[in-house]
């Protein structure tokens, strides 16, 4: 038997949209795990930027990821390139 803080459990259930103690606890465990994973990834990215291994300007250039190579004229096919 685990002694739980009923008020904290109820508040967590509201935040997580869960209806049972089991679902609330499992969702909270997943949430904290994912939050910490994202925090570690962000810290790693910050370290890479500080070390000069990542160019933030490239990341912020939306043209680099919206459309990508498909938007680059070098990758466009002409009618002659297509199979008959």
C-alpha positions as CSV (number, residue, x, y, z in Angstrom):
1,X,0.0,0.0,0.0
2,X,1.3,3.5,-0.9
3,X,0.3,6.5,1.0
4,X,-0.6,9.2,-1.6
5,X,-1.3,12.9,-1.2
6,X,-5.0,12.9,-2.3
7,X,-5.0,16.7,-3.0
8,X,-1.9,16.4,-5.2
9,X,-3.3,13.3,-7.0
10,X,-6.6,15.1,-7.7
11,X,-4.8,18.2,-9.0
12,X,-2.6,16.0,-11.2
13,X,-5.7,14.2,-12.5
14,X,-7.3,17.5,-13.5
15,X,-4.1,18.6,-15.2
16,X,-3.6,15.3,-17.0
17,X,-7.2,14.7,-17.8
18,X,-7.2,11.3,-16.1
19,X,-10.0,9.7,-14.1
20,X,-8.4,6.9,-12.1
21,X,-5.5,6.9,-9.6
22,X,-3.6,4.4,-11.8
23,X,-4.0,6.4,-15.0
24,X,-3.0,9.6,-13.2
25,X,0.1,8.1,-11.7
26,X,1.1,6.4,-15.0
27,X,0.5,9.6,-16.9
28,X,2.5,11.6,-14.4
29,X,5.4,9.2,-14.6
30,X,5.4,9.4,-18.4
31,X,5.1,13.2,-18.3
32,X,8.1,13.7,-16.0
33,X,10.2,11.3,-18.0
34,X,9.4,13.1,-21.2
35,X,9.9,16.5,-19.6
36,X,13.3,15.5,-18.3
37,X,14.3,13.9,-21.7
38,X,13.4,17.2,-23.5
39,X,15.3,19.2,-20.9
40,X,18.4,17.1,-21.5
41,X,18.1,17.4,-25.2
42,X,17.8,21.2,-24.9
43,X,20.8,21.3,-22.7
44,X,22.7,19.2,-25.2
45,X,21.7,21.6,-28.0
46,X,22.8,24.6,-26.0
47,X,26.2,23.0,-25.4
48,X,26.5,22.2,-29.2
49,X,25.6,25.8,-30.0
50,X,28.1,27.2,-27.5
51,X,30.8,24.9,-28.8
52,X,30.1,26.1,-32.4
53,X,29.0,22.6,-33.5
54,X,25.5,23.9,-34.5
55,X,24.8,27.0,-36.5
56,X,21.6,28.5,-35.1
57,X,21.1,30.6,-38.1
58,X,20.7,27.5,-40.2
59,X,18.1,26.1,-37.8
60,X,16.2,29.4,-37.9
61,X,16.2,29.5,-41.7
62,X,12.7,28.2,-42.4
63,X,13.6,27.7,-46.1
64,X,16.0,25.0,-44.9
65,X,13.3,22.7,-43.6
66,X,10.0,23.9,-45.2
67,X,10.1,22.2,-48.6
68,X,13.7,21.3,-48.3
69,X,15.4,20.0,-51.4
70,X,12.0,19.8,-53.2
71,X,12.1,23.6,-53.3
72,X,15.6,23.7,-54.6
73,X,15.8,24.2,-58.4
74,X,18.8,21.8,-58.5
75,X,16.4,19.0,-57.7
76,X,13.6,19.7,-60.0
77,X,13.0,17.2,-62.8
78,X,12.3,18.3,-66.4
79,X,9.9,16.6,-68.7
80,X,12.8,14.9,-70.4
81,X,13.8,13.3,-67.1
82,X,10.5,11.5,-66.7
83,X,9.8,8.0,-68.0
84,X,7.4,7.8,-71.0
